[in-house]
Structures are given as C-alpha cells and as structure tokens.
C-alpha cells in the first residue's frame, strides 16, 4: 500500500523547528547582551583604574623626590604637595575626560625615630558605564591610595685641598656646593671634612647645613689649596666619626670622598720609632702623634708635623706635632745633618686610629710595605714605604667603615685627573668605594660607586652623578 507524499506536512515541520530556533536565539541574546555589556564596561573601568594608578605612582615618587627642595620642613612639605598634585594632574589628563568627580588628597608624614618621611595620595573618580546602565548601574567608583617613602640622608663630604688642587679649586667649590644643595635642609644632615697632610672638620653633621651662619656652603666657598701631603685615611676616619657621633642607624649614612691625589701619608704615634738621640725626641712624653710627609717623586720625607688643622685653611706642614719640642723637621735633614730615615727605627704598623699600614688589619695589604729599618734605609725607600703605608691605612679604614653593621655606611669616591705629581690610584679608589666594577668588590658590604673625572670640565657631572645615586637609594 503506498502512502501518499504530503509536501505541506514537511514544510509545517520545518517551520516549527525554525520558530523554536528563533526563540532560542532570542533567549540567548537576552543572556549575552548583559555579558557583553559587563565585559565592555569592565574593560573600561579597568583601563581607567590603571590610568589612575599610574598617575598616583608617578605623583608620589615626584613628591618624595621634592622633599629635598626647601630649607625647612614646611617649605619642603609645600613643594612636595604642589609637585605631586601637578604630576598627578598631568599624568591623568589624557584619561580624565572619561571620568567624573575626580578628587585627590595629598599628605606628607614623617617619623623621627625611623628617619623616614613619606608622601601619600588618595584619589577617587567615577567611571560612567554605558551598557551596564541598562541593568541600573550608571557608574563605577574607583578609589586608590599610593605612598612613596624617602629615607633621611646623613652625608659627610670629604674634600682634598692640597697644593696640587690649585688650578681645580674653583671647579671643585662649585661642584661641591651644588652637591650639598641637592639635600633637604632641616631634615637631612650634611657635614664637611677637608684635608691635606692634616685634617679639619670644617662643619659638623647638621640638619642646619643650609640655614646656619656660617653654613656648609660658606665653608666650601672659603676653601683654598694648601701645600702638603694627602692624609686620606685620617680624613675618612674623621668623616666616619661624624656619622658615629650622630648615630642614626635608620638613616642612609654616606661618606663622599673627593681627591686629585694619591693617599701618601698617615697620622701615627712615632714615640717608639724615633730612636736616635740626635733626633731631639728622647725624653718626650707619650704619645708622640704626628704626620710624616712623603713628597711626590719618591725622593723625600719630612716630619713630624701637626696632624690637626686649627682652622679651614690652616697650613700645618710647617708646624710641629703637639708635645714634640725639638723633634720636628721641615726638611729631610736634622740639624746635625742626619736624615730623618736615619732617626727612625721603623714605621708604625697602624695609624693613630688603628688602621693597618701593612695588611694585618681588616683586609689584606693593597701594596707591599716594609716597616722595618730596611724600609727606611734611605730617603727614596722611606718615601715609598710611607706612601704605601698611607694607601694601606686608607684601604683598611674604608673596609672597617663599611663593616659597621649598625650604621651600614656607604662610601662614594670621586677622583680628579690632571695631577702632575701623584694622581689617584683608580683601582684603589674603586676598591675604597666597593664599586661593583672593582676586582675587589665585596658583595657582603654596601655597594658604592667610584667616578673618575679626567679634568675639571667633567667634575660637576661627577658630583651630580653621586648625588643622584644617593637620592635614588633614599627612595
């Protein structure tokens, strides 16, 4: 039996299925449209939140850096607030048209016990929503907070003003003055130690380094070059003494050394080493602390001169050490015609501060030295061994300073080229600073930086580079 084919029945079945598909598609659209709307509006809100966050980060960092600007806390706070607001507005300007009710609040805080200051900004805004408004959500509220801290800085500037600096003093004074102005008066502490064969604490570490009279820049401006040796170890130790006196472990403690010459002498007790009666030193009370001066060229030594200057530009090389009446030479010969090396029985194994001159201290000897009578057999040999002892004492002093776990001092060094006598030893200077480029770099100690300036033309840049590095670490 044949069943007749009815095309109209098949069309009615297909039409039924089409109707069901349309219903399903409509239902699916009802579900997808809110999801798409949520995705679009969510992406917009996320982008706006990222824009606010980026503007906040830039603003608080700029504000923290601006805590250096001004001579007192009030002016620094005002500068930091103004700069932070300006940077926030500038960075948010491209996205601001997509937001409403933008507001920001800036505060500056400080903690004297931890030696930190900080800038905090809280910002909020409403982001209009397009597709989500169909579900009753017209906007999304964004609120973010960012903080940047700045650690207080204690920096002692150690400046060489020996005779070889005669043609470089003007450039050095300008560079050192601009260096000190990079720090925050009333909060940071800046000090000044100057040296030739003697040393002088010209300005004790103080937060009034900009406002005092005289202040640190006044002292720098009055600095002149003097004849004499280069007693770098004593200068570094005096700078370290300033950090210890202030004793602020939470702050960033820094020594910045500038020199154009070789560390070629040191301060020591020579009581037991001046043995000949003709020296005129017998019967003197102990200790007999002074400086033996090693002259450039390795042909001469003299002494004992006063290790401490009495004023900023005091020339001590022609003044005997304290309590040394009759035991002083301003040339390499005694009154009886005997050379100074002939009056010595040897050279001290440590300087007056306990820094080793022969590598038996906190670090191995940088240079070989003979402290026995053979090491002072004549003026040339004596000069070499005094110079090497001075460099070893300098090296040991820096290593001991960097080893202070309480203050964790950083050492930065600047060397100036062009000295016709004995220019800085760049390898030793990098070692002193614990520069990561140094072959002697010690990863267990604070990392510093050595910058060599070939001439006075690059000196200003060298000082500013060191200042920038210090300020970077303070944030």
WOQUI-V571191 format. One record per run of one state. SS is the DSSP state (A for helix, B for strand, O for the rest). FROM is the first residue (numbers start at 1). TO is the last residue. If there is no record, write none. Layout:
{{SS;FROM;TO} {SS;FROM;TO}}
This chain:
{{O;1;6} {A;7;68} {O;69;72} {A;73;96} {O;97;98} {B;99;111} {O;112;115} {B;116;128} {O;129;130} {A;131;135} {O;136;138} {B;139;151} {O;152;152} {B;153;160} {O;161;161} {B;162;162} {A;163;165} {O;166;168} {A;169;180} {O;181;188} {B;189;195} {O;196;198} {B;199;206} {O;207;215} {A;216;221} {O;222;225} {B;226;226} {O;227;231} {A;232;246} {O;247;251} {B;252;259} {O;260;266} {B;267;269} {O;270;270} {A;271;273} {B;274;274} {O;275;276} {A;277;279} {O;280;288} {B;289;294} {O;295;300} {B;301;305} {O;306;307} {B;308;308} {O;309;319} {B;320;320} {O;321;328} {B;329;329} {O;330;332} {B;333;333} {O;334;338} {B;339;339} {A;340;343} {B;344;344} {O;345;349} {B;350;350} {O;351;355} {B;356;356} {O;357;372} {A;373;376} {O;377;378} {A;379;402} {O;403;409} {B;410;416} {O;417;425} {A;426;433} {O;434;434} {B;435;435} {O;436;447} {B;448;453} {O;454;455} {A;456;474} {O;475;475}}
